Amino acid sequence: MIRYELIPMRFIKKIYHVHTYTQNDEYFSGKAPDAPFLNSQYDGSFIAGLAQLRYMYAMPVERIVKFFNDNGFDMDKSTAHGLLRKTENLFENLYKALGSVIKEGAFQSDGFSPYRKMAQWLLRMACFQHVKRKFLDCGDDFDAMVIVRLVNYLYHLDHKHKIGEGGWTERDNYKWRQRYALPVMRIIRKKLDRMAADSRLLPNTEKYEAVHYMLNEWDALMNIFTRGDYHLDNNLVERLNRYISLSRRNSLFFGSHAGARRSAMFYSLACSCRLQGVNFFE
């Protein structure tokens, strides 16, 4: 017979007795184990747990403090905020490293105007799922359904191979994409141009928006096929953004520019851990 028992969060108080002694007229003082911060009462496990609840499980600091209090540990909100703020300073080099990767790389997004402006400095790729969704919103329109089927066909061909399986390399995938993707994209472009030139296509309609959205995103869509390892969409990041959206609903505000910067760093770390299957607490 098996029974499962739940032990609520435990807080362990450790007292270190630091002794001082003399030898040959010199004074020596023992040291307690290192803490993340000078003269801090909180070790790394406490701060890791606090950050995990905040950035992995989207709990506002006020709720975390209440949770701690309910489990027998009295802590005020300012102390919790202070620990996260000090931890950000420990991760300053990580923040700089993340920034350098962004400056040198490429990114994928929808057509939100601030993202489009970033294309002045970075290679931007669009998302086929965002494009496809616009045409799905057109209902049973024949031309829109043709575009949807062509985009689905791109996915069908792209999924025939996977980098790392059966010796398939990024270079192999790039060559394969040049074979299948460019001809299909030429067909889509001709269809779009014809639809855009149709006098019956009225402004402020879902079809008009879908056609012009894809035309505006065209160069960024074509950027996907400049390498073999770029994705057709940014669904992976969209799924991760749900955790940030959950936190936004729970918290509403960062509180300050410094708080936004700190959250950007912590969320980048937390989402990277989720992507790689790394335990954030550890």
N, C-alpha and C positions, 0 to 999 in steps of 0.2 A: 504494500500500500504506500502510495506516494502523496505527500502533502507539501504544498509550497507555502513558505512564510515570507512576509514582506517586512523588512526592517527599514523604517523611515530614515531619512538623511541623518547621519551622525556627525557630530562635531567633537573633535578630540583636542583637549587642552593639554599641552606638554609644557612642563616646567623644567628648565635647564638651570642647574646650579653651577655657576661659573666661579671657580676658585682662583685665588691669587696666592702666589708663593714666592719665596726669595731663594736665590742661590748665588753665592759669592757676591753678596751685597747688591744683586740686581733683582728687580721685581718682574715677575712673569704672570700674565693673566690668561686664563683659559678662554676659549671662544666657543660660542654656540654654533650649531650648523648654519651655513650660509642661508640667508633669506633673499628673495628677489630684490627687496629694497632695504636700505640701511635703517637699522633700528625698527624694522617692521615686525608686527606680531603675526603676520599672515605669511604662510609659506606658499610654494608654487601650486600645491594641490588646491588650496582654497581659492586662489586667483583663477586657476584653470576651470574650476567648477563654476565660479561666478561668470566667467566669459562664456562657458558652454551653455549655461542657461540663457544668457543674454543673446548670443549670436547664433547658436545652433537651434535653440528651442523658442526663440522669439519672445522671451519673457521680459517685459519692461523692468527696469531696476527697482521700481516701487514694488512690483509683484514679487521679485526675487527676495527683497528684504522682508516682505510679509511672509514668504515661504520659510525663510530662515527663522524668523521669530516664532512661527508656528511649530517649528521643530526644535525650539529651545535655545536658539542662539540670537541674542539681542544685537542688532546692528542697525545703524541709521543709514539713510539714503546717501548722504554726503560721503560717508566712508566708502560705500560701494562704488560710487562714481569716482572717488579719488583713486581707488585701486585700479580701475580700468584705465584712468587717465595716466597713471604712472606706468602701467604695463605698455601702453602705446609707446612710451619713450624707449622701453627695452627693445621694441620691434622697429625702431626707426630705420635700421639698415634693411629690414624686410620691405618696409614701405618704399624705400628708395629703389630697391631691386625690382619690385613690382612696377614702379614707374618707368624704369629703364626698359623693361620688356615691352611695355605698352608703346613707348616712344619709337621702338625699333620694329614693331611688328605690324600685324593686320588685325582687323576686328570685323565682326559680323553683327548686323543690326537690322531693324526695320527702317522705314523711311522717315523717322522722327527728325525734324530739322536740325537739332543740335548734333545728332549723329552724322548727318550729311555734311555739316560744317567741319567735323573732325577729319573728313576725307582730304582736307587740304594738307594734312601732315601724315596721315596713315592710309594704308590701303584698306578700303572699306568694301566688304562684301554684303550684298543684300540677302534676303531670306525668301526662298521659294514658297514657304508655307504662308507667309504674310501676303504674298502676291496671290496665291491660290485662293486664300480666304476671301479676298475682294471679289473674285469671280464667282465663288460659291454663293456669295450674298446676292448675286443677280438672279437667283432662282433658276427657272427652266430655260433661260435665254440660250438659244442654240450656239451662237458665237462664243458665249462665255463658257459653255460646257466643252466646246472644242479646246479652248485654252486649258481648262482643267484636265482634260484627258491627255493633252500633250505634256503638261507638267508631271502628271502621274507616270507617263511613259518615261520621262527623264529619270524618275525615281526607280522605276522598274529596271532600267538598264544599269543605273548606278549601283543597285543592290546585287548585281550579278557577281561582283567581286568585292572582296574585303581585304584591305591591307593587312598583311601579317598571316593570312591564311593561305595555305598551299604555296608558300613562297612568293605570294603576290606582293610587290613592292610599291612604294609611293610613285616611283618612276613608271611602273607598269600601269598604275591607275591613271596617271597623267596621260599616257599614250591612249589608253582606252577612252578616256573622256574626250580627247580630240577627235576620236573616230565617231563616237555616238552623239556627243552633246552638241557640237557645232552645227551639224546638219539640222537637228531638231530645233535648235535656237533660231536658225535662219527661217524655218517654217513659221515659228511663233512670231518672229518679227514682221514677216510679211502679213500675217493675219492681223497683228496689232495695228500696223500702218493702215491697212484697209479699213479697219473698224474706226480708227481715229479720223479718217477722211470722209466717213459716211455722214452726210448731212442730217441723217435721221438720229444721230447720236446726240442727245440733248444734254447740255450742262446740268449739273446738280442732280444727276441720276447715278445710281449705283454702278451701272455699266460704264458710264463716262469716267467715274472715279477710278474704277478698276483698270480700265485701259490706260489712262494717263499715269496712274500710279506705277504700273509696270514699265511704261516707257521711261518715266523719270528714274526708275531703278535699274534700267537696262545695263548701263556700264558696270554697276556694282554687282549685278547678277553674273555678268560675263567674267568678272574677276574671280568667281568661284572656280572657274575652269582653268585658271592660270597655274594651278598646282594640283597634285593628285590627292592631297590629304585635307583639302578644305571641305567643309560640309555643305550640303545643299540648303540647309536651314540652320537656324540657331535655337532649335527646340531644346537642346541640352541646357543652354543657358536660361531659356524661358522657364524650364522646370525648376532650376535653382532659384530663379527670381521669386518663386512662390514663397520661399522662406523669408525673403526680404519684404515681400508684400505683406506677409502675415505680421511681421514685426512692425511694419508701417501702420497697419490697422490697430495694433495694440498700443503703439507709442505715439503716433501722429507726428511728433517733432523730434529733431535731433537736439534742439536746445541752443545750438551755436554752430558757427562754422568749424570750430575746433572739434565739436562733437560729431559733425558730419565727416570730417577727415578721419577721426578715430574709427567711426563705424565703417567707413570705406575700407580701411586697412583690416579690421577684424573680419568683416564679411568676405573680403577677398581670401583671407586665410581659411575661414570656415567653409566657404564654397569650394575652394581647392581641395580641402580635406574630403568633402563629400564626393567630389569627382574622382579622387584617387583611392577612396575607401580607407582613408587614414582616420584613426580615432582622434578627434579634436582635443579631447581632454588630455590624452597622453602626450 
